[in-house]
């Protein structure tokens, strides 16, 4: 009888141990996923482990940069009008860039594609066996289909040349200039 009582206590202690472990695990997850709320231009941002999340017209977007971090990149109203009034947008890049730059370009162009409701086309500035896109230049850009060109440069800037918007950047800054344009097209930044 004493063995049965000891066995019951063992089961109770084991059950309590498992329950306590599960409760503490849930508590740790909740603490880890806490986010910070920020506001910019009337939009509410949540800072999470994934980045800055914002809802625009009922759609959630995640960015790596908060808008104030990108305010130093000038984007003219004319550039915004060209992109906003276009039917589609083409994104061009040099396929012979370094692998590191190409990784950021690929990340930026796919994110831009996800953040706009316009059709996005891809092109390259030189022949490539890796990227099977058409070879284009700013000469091919039109008001209906303006071009965004990722130009690898140590000076980070956004420059407009007629219907061609040139994003001068390299590595991590490639994402920054893409996010600056995305914020503007979504109406978060002016």
C-alpha positions in Angstrom: 0.0 0.0 0.0 2.9 2.3 0.8 4.4 1.6 -2.6 1.2 2.6 -4.3 1.1 5.8 -2.4 4.7 6.6 -3.3 3.9 5.7 -6.9 1.0 8.1 -6.9 3.2 10.9 -5.5 5.8 10.2 -8.2 3.1 10.5 -10.9 1.8 13.7 -9.4 5.2 15.2 -9.1 6.1 14.2 -12.7 2.8 15.7 -14.0 3.4 18.9 -12.1 6.9 19.1 -13.5 5.7 18.7 -17.1 2.9 21.2 -16.6 5.2 23.8 -15.1 7.7 23.3 -17.9 4.9 23.9 -20.5 3.6 27.0 -18.7 7.1 28.5 -18.4 7.8 27.7 -22.1 4.6 29.6 -23.2 5.5 32.5 -20.9 9.0 32.6 -22.5 7.6 32.6 -26.0 5.2 35.4 -25.1 8.0 37.5 -23.7 10.2 36.8 -26.7 7.6 37.9 -29.2 6.7 41.2 -27.6 6.8 44.0 -30.0 7.3 47.8 -29.8 4.6 50.0 -31.3 5.8 53.1 -33.3 3.9 55.7 -35.4 5.0 57.4 -38.6 2.9 59.7 -40.8 -0.3 58.3 -39.3 0.7 54.7 -39.8 1.2 52.3 -36.9 4.3 50.2 -37.0 5.2 47.2 -34.9 8.8 46.5 -34.3 9.3 42.7 -34.2 12.1 40.2 -34.6 11.3 40.1 -38.4 11.5 43.9 -38.8 9.0 46.7 -38.9 5.4 45.7 -39.7 2.8 48.1 -41.0 -0.7 47.7 -42.3 -1.6 49.6 -45.5 -5.1 49.3 -46.8 -5.6 46.1 -44.9 -2.4 44.5 -46.2 0.5 43.8 -43.8 4.0 44.6 -45.0 7.3 44.0 -43.3 10.3 46.2 -43.8 13.9 46.1 -42.5 14.1 49.9 -42.1 11.9 52.3 -40.2 10.9 55.3 -42.4 12.9 57.8 -40.4 16.0 55.8 -41.3 15.3 56.4 -45.0 14.4 60.1 -45.0 17.8 61.2 -46.1 17.2 59.5 -49.5 15.5 62.2 -51.6 12.7 61.0 -53.8 11.1 63.7 -55.9 7.4 64.1 -56.4 8.0 63.6 -60.2 9.7 60.3 -59.5 6.8 59.2 -57.4 4.3 60.4 -60.1 6.2 58.4 -62.8 6.0 55.2 -60.7 2.4 55.8 -59.5 1.0 56.6 -63.0 2.7 53.7 -64.7 0.9 50.6 -66.0 3.8 48.3 -65.1 7.4 48.7 -63.8 10.6 47.0 -65.1 13.5 46.3 -62.7 17.0 46.1 -64.3 20.3 45.1 -62.8 23.8 44.1 -63.9 24.0 40.3 -63.7 27.8 40.5 -63.5 27.7 42.2 -60.1 29.3 40.5 -57.2 27.4 37.5 -55.7 26.9 39.5 -52.5 25.4 42.4 -54.4 23.2 40.1 -56.5 21.9 38.5 -53.3 20.7 41.9 -52.0 19.4 42.8 -55.5 17.3 39.6 -55.7 16.0 40.2 -52.2 15.1 43.8 -53.0 13.4 43.1 -56.3 11.3 40.3 -55.0 10.2 42.4 -52.0 9.4 45.3 -54.3 7.3 42.9 -56.4 5.4 41.8 -53.3 4.8 45.4 -52.2 3.2 46.8 -55.4 0.0 45.9 -57.2 1.5 46.8 -60.6 3.0 44.1 -62.8 6.7 43.9 -62.4 9.1 42.8 -65.2 12.7 42.0 -64.8 15.6 42.8 -67.2 19.4 42.8 -67.2 21.8 45.4 -68.4 24.2 42.8 -69.9 24.0 39.3 -71.4 24.0 36.5 -68.8 23.8 32.8 -68.7 22.5 32.9 -65.1 19.6 35.3 -65.6 17.5 34.7 -68.7 15.9 38.1 -68.8 15.9 40.6 -71.8 18.8 42.9 -72.0 17.5 46.5 -71.7 18.7 50.0 -70.9 17.2 53.3 -69.8 16.7 54.1 -73.5 13.8 51.5 -73.4 12.0 53.1 -70.5 8.6 54.7 -71.2 6.0 56.6 -69.1 3.8 53.5 -69.2 6.6 51.2 -68.1 9.4 53.1 -66.3 12.5 51.3 -65.2 14.1 51.0 -61.8 17.8 50.2 -62.3 20.0 48.8 -59.5 23.4 50.4 -60.1 26.2 49.2 -57.8 27.8 52.3 -56.3 29.6 53.3 -53.1 27.5 56.5 -53.1 23.9 55.7 -52.1 21.3 57.8 -53.9 18.1 57.7 -56.0 18.4 59.6 -59.3 15.8 60.1 -62.0 16.7 60.2 -65.6 13.5 60.7 -67.6 11.5 57.5 -67.1 14.4 55.7 -65.5 14.9 55.7 -61.7 18.5 54.7 -60.8 19.1 53.3 -57.4 22.8 53.8 -56.6 23.8 51.5 -53.7 25.7 48.4 -52.8 25.1 45.5 -50.4 22.8 46.4 -47.5 22.0 49.8 -48.9 20.3 48.1 -51.9 17.5 47.1 -49.6 17.4 50.6 -48.1 16.8 52.4 -51.4 14.2 49.8 -52.5 12.3 50.2 -49.2 12.4 54.0 -49.6 10.6 53.7 -53.0 8.2 51.1 -51.6 7.3 53.3 -48.7 6.6 56.2 -51.0 4.5 54.1 -53.4 2.4 52.7 -50.5 1.8 56.3 -49.3 3.7 55.8 -46.0 6.4 58.4 -46.9 5.9 61.5 -48.9 
